[in-house]
Amino acid sequence: MLKIKLIRLNKLKILYRFIVVASLFPVMVVADHNWNNYHWARMDNTVFRLEVINSTTAEWGSSYDQTLVKWSVAIPLDTVKKEDSNRVRKRCKMQAGQVRVCNAAYGFNGWLGLATIGIDANGHIDRGTAKVNDSYATYWTIPGEMNHVLCQEVGHLLGLGHTSEDGTSQKTCMDYSTDSDSQWPNAHDYEELSKLYSHLDAYNSYLDSGDDAGGEGVCNAPPGKGCNKNNIGSRAPMGFRVHKSGHQEIWVAPRKDGGLWIHHVRLVN
């Protein structure tokens, strides 16, 4: 029985490596830097207000506020509430149809930022979280890097990849440089989002004003129990690592509703 389970696990791992490595992300300087064309589904091209739950502390307040202002040039972003408890920030719980931004001391685990998106069975983003790691406090003393990393993690939640992965400056927060001009989105980022959201879909995957503010994402059951039984509640499993470079890792896990969890890890230099 154990041998059969291991064979199945290895087959799944090979399958996800093949799918994701083939199509999930750019690996060099690119003209188009969407993230495998992942985007939020929307039925109306005149209204798209993505709700962002603010679970950051005062130290990140300026970076958080400016990040939302900068990305709102392309997509209106609304903060809906603020939760300051350390427990809430460390859990950074998923909410269906929304995104949550958190900071906490997540430990010396090798990453500065972690963006997680949930992909539904139709291939659209339906939730996301962005975490920044306070355990590496010395890194955040580099001028502009708090802005740069937080801006990049939120950019992933909107569907953007990187403009480059070699450390060169593209003068956007979607690169991996420490150039002071790489703290915020640039015109090319806005252009890419405009193309990414240029069509309509048959449904909204974001929480519109008429939806229940709780919805599927509110789940207080323990992992593996009740509403968390199918891994579509508050805790997204990491799954398999399908890519690693000097700056990043990408992990993928299946959701039992037919979708995926995709994690983009910003590594410590």
N, C-alpha and C positions, 0 to 999 in steps of 0.2 A: 504493500500500500504506500509506504514511504517513497519507494522508488518511482511509482506511478506519479505521485504528487510532484516529485522533483522534475520528472520529465515534462509534466504539464507546465511547471513554473519556468523551466528553461525555454520551452516553446513560446510562452507568453513574452518572456524577456527578449527573445530573438525577434518576435513579431513587432514589439514596440520599438525596438532599436531600428528596425527596417523602416517602419512608418515614419518615425519622428526624425531620424537622421536624414531621410530622403527629402523631407518637406517642411520641417518645423521652423527653421531659422536660417538667416543669412550668416555667412562665416567670413565675410570680408567687407571692404568698402563697397557699398551698393547704392544704386540710384533709387531703388524702392526698398523701404525698410519696414513694410508691414510684417506682422508676425504670423506667417502662414495664412494671411487673409482673415484671421480671427477678428471678430467684431461683435458688437451688441446688435441684436435684431431690433428693428423698429419699423412700424407701419406708416409713420407720418414723417415726411422729410422737413416739416416746419417746427416740430417739437421733439426735443430729446434732452431732457434734464436728468442727468445721472446723479443719484443721491450718494453722497460720500459721508460715511460715519467717521467722525473725528475722535480717535482714541489716542491722541498724542498729548504729551506734556508740554508745559510752557516753554521748555528749552527748544522744542521743535516748532513752536507756534508760528514764528516768522516764515520758516521754510515751508510749512504746511500751507499757510495762507497764500504765500506767493505762488506756490506750485499750482493751487487751484485757480488763481487768477490767470496765470500764464496758459494753462491748458484750456481754460474756459474761452479763450479766443476761438478755439475750434469746436469744443463741445461744452455746453453749459454744465457746470458742476455745482451742486448744492450740498452744503453741510447740513445734515439733518439733526444731529445730536452730538453730545460730547460725553464720553465716559472715561473718567480719569483713574479708576482703580487699577492697581498694578496687576491684579488677577485678570481683569478684562483685557488690558493691553497685552499681556503675555499670551492669552488664549487667542486674541484677535479673531474672534468667531465670525464665520461666514454668515452672510445674510443674503437670501435669494433676491436677485434683482438689484443689488446694491454693491458698493465696494466699501471696505473699511481700511483706514490707514492707522498703523500702530507703531509705537516705539516702546522698547523695553530692553532690559539686560537679558538677552537670550542666551548668553554664555559665549565662551571662546570656542565657537564651533566652526570657524573658518569663513563665515559669511557676514557681509556688511548689510546687505539688503536682500529681501526675499519677496518676490511678486508671485502670487498664486492666482490662476484663473480657473474657473469651472466652465467646461464646455459641455453644452447640452447635446442631446442625441442628434440634433439637427446641425451641429457644428458651430453654434453661436455662443459667445460668452454670456453667462447668466449670473455671475457673481465673481467677486475677487477680493483679495486682501493684499496690502503692501506693508511690509515690516522693515524697520530699520533697527540695527542692533547697537544698543548703548554700551555693550560690554567693550567695544573697541572705541572708547572715548577719545583716545589719542588721535585716531584717524580723523575724527570730526573736528579736530583743531586745524586741519588743512583748510585754508581759506576757500570758501565756496563749495566744499564737498558735501556738507549737509544738504544744501540746495540741489547739488548735482545728483546725488544718489536718490533722494526722495522724489525729485522730478522724474528720474528715469523709471523708478518702480511704478509710479502712477501712469507713466507713458505706456508701460507694458500692459497695465490693466485696461487701457483703451484700445490695445491691439497693435502697438508698435514694437518693432525689433530694434536692433542697433544700426546706426549708420556706419560704424566700423567696429572692429574687435581687436585692432592691433595697437591701440593706445594713442593713435594719432588724433589730433583735435579736428573735429568737424564743426566746432563752435555750436554744439547742441548738447543738451543733457543726455541724449541718446548715444553718445560716444563713451569711450573709456579713458579719456584723457583727464588730467587735472588742470587743464587750461581754465583760467578764470572766466573765459568767454563761453565755457561749456556748462553753465549752471542752469540754463533754461531752454525751452524749445526754440527752434528757429523757424523761418518761413517754410523750409522744406518739410519739417514735421507737420505743420499745419496743412500743407498741400497734400501730404500723404494721408492724413486723416480725412481730408475732404474727398479724396478718391475712395478711401476705404468705406466711407458712409454715403456714397453717391447713389445707392440703390435702396429700394424699400423691400421689406420682408413681410411675410404673412402674419407675423405676430410680434409682440414686444417681449424681449427677454429681460428688459430692465423694469424696475418698479415704477409704473406711471402713477399719476396723482389719483387715479381711481382704484388702485389696487389696495389690498389689505397690507398695511405696513409690516405685519408679521410675516405671513406667508410661509413658504417651505423652509426658509432659512432659520426660523426660530426653533431651536431644538435643545432642550435641556436634559435629554436622556444621556446616560453614560455611553461611551464608545461601544459600538456593536449591539446596542440595545434600542428597542423602540424605533423612534424616528431616525436614529443614527445607524440602524442596522445595515442599510444599503450604502453607507459612505456618502450620503448626500446631505448630511447635516452640517454640524459646525466644524468638524475636524477632517481635513483633507489629507489622505495618506500620501507619502512621498513616492512610493512605487519604485520604478527603475530609473537609474541614471542613464540617460541616452546621449549625453554630450558633456564633455569637459574640456575647457581650455584654460589659459592662464588667468582669465578674468571671470569666467562664468561656468555654471553647470546648469543643465536642464534635466528635470525629473518628470516622469509621466506615470500616472496610475489610472486604471479604468474605474469608471463609476458604474455601479450596477444598474443605473437607469439608461445605460447605453452611451453615456458621455465620458469625459475625461477630466482628470485633474492635471494641470500643467504648472510646474514650479520653475521659475527662473531665479537662479541663485547668483547674486553679485558677490564674488569672492573677495576676501581681503588680499590686497596686492602682496 
